[in-house]
Amino acid sequence: MSTAVSSLHAPANRHRSDAAPDRFMRRLLGVTATGTRSADGAHRAFRASVVVSGVRCLITYLLVPIVVPMASLAGWVAAPIGIALCLYAVVNGIVSLRRFWGADHRQRWLYTGFMTVVFAILAAALVSDLTRIGALS
C-alpha cells in the first residue's frame, strides 16, 4: 500500500506531535481532536483578539485620557470599560488558542508564546483597572 493511500486512512486524532508538552497543552485547552477546518477559525479568532486588544489600548490610552477628563467621568467610566475589554480579549485569546491547537497548526507553540505575553499584559491592565476602582488595594 502506498503512503498516499495509507495517509487517507490515518486516524482523525493523529497529531503532529505526541510529546508530553503537546499532550499537556491539548489537555489544558480541552482539545480532543484535530480538524483541518479549525485553521481558518483559528486565524479568525486570532485577528479578533488582536483587534479587541488594539481597541482596548486605543480606548484606555488615547480616548479615556482625552475625553473622560473633559466629561469629568474619570473615576467610574474608564476602569469598567477597560475591565470589560480585557475580559473580552482574554476570552477571544483562549478561543483562538483552542482553535490553533485543535487545527494542530504548525505554529501553535509560537502563537502560544505570543498569547502568553498578551495575557500577561492584559493581566497587568486588569490589575491596574481593578486598583483604580478600589476593588484591589
N, C-alpha and C positions, 0 to 999 in steps of 0.2 A: 504494500500500500504506500503510495507516495505521501510526502509530507503535506502537500496541499490538500489532499483528501483527508488525511488524518487530522489536520487542523480544523476542518469543517466539523468534525465530530468531537472536538475538545469540549470539556465541561464548561458551562457558562460561568462558574465561580472561580475559574482559574485566574490568578493574579500575576502581575509582573514579578512580584517578589513575595515569598512567604517567610522572610526573615522576621525575627522577633519584633523589631521596631515597627515594621509594617503591620504585623498582626495586632500589635498594641494599639496603633492609631486607628485601624479599622474597628477594633472593639470599642475604643474610646468614643469614636464618632458614630457608632451603631451601624456601620456599613457591613452588610452581609453578602451582597452580590455585586458583581460589576456589570456595567451596561454601557455600551458604546454611545448610546443616545444621551447619556448623562453628561458627556463632554460639552455639548452645546449649552446645556443648563448650567454647568459649572462656570463657563465663561460669562454667561448672562448674569448669574448671581455675583460673580466677581466684579463685573462692571457696576452692578447696582450697589454693592457695598462700598466701592471706591467713590462712586458718585455721592452716596449718602455721607460718607466721611468728609468729602470735599465740601458739600453743602453745609455740614455741621461746622467745619472750620470757618467758612465764609460768614456764617451767621454769628458764631461765637467770637471771632477775632476781628471782623470787619463791621458787620451790621449792628451787632449789640453795642459795641463801644461808641458808635457814632449816633445811632438812632435812640437807643434806650435812655442815655442821659438827657437828651432833649425832651423826652416824654416823661422823665422822672419816674421811670418804672424799673430801674436797675436791680433793686433788691428782690423782686418777686417774679420777674419775667425771664431774665437771662438764664438763670440756673435751671428752671424746669424745662425750658426749650433745649438747652444743652444736654440735660439728662435724657430726655425723650429721644433726641437724635443719637446719642451714644448707645442707648439700648437698642434702637433700631439698627444701627450699624453693626453691633455685636451679633444680633440675630442673623442679619444678612451674611456676615462673615462666617458664622457657623454653618449656615445653609450652603454657602459656596464651598467651604472645606469639605462638607459631606459629599457634595457633588463631584469635586475633584477626586476624592478618594473612591467614590462609587464608580467613576468613569475609569479608575485605575490610570489616571493621567500621568504621563511620563515626567511631568514637572511638579508632581504632588508634594514632594519634600521641599522644594524651593518655595512653592506657594505657602506651605505650612509655616515655614520660617518667616516669610513676609507677613502672614496674618498674625503670627505671634508678636511681631513688632507693632503691628496696627492695634492688636488687643492691648498691649502694654500702654500705648499712647492713649487709647480710649479709656483705660482704667485710670490713668493719671487725670484725664479730663473729668471723668466721673467723680473721682475723689474731690477734685477742685470744686466742682459744681455742688456736690453734697455739703462740702465745708462752707461754701458761700451761703447756702440756705440754712445753715445751722444744724443739719442732720448729723454731721460729724464735727468733733471739736479738734 
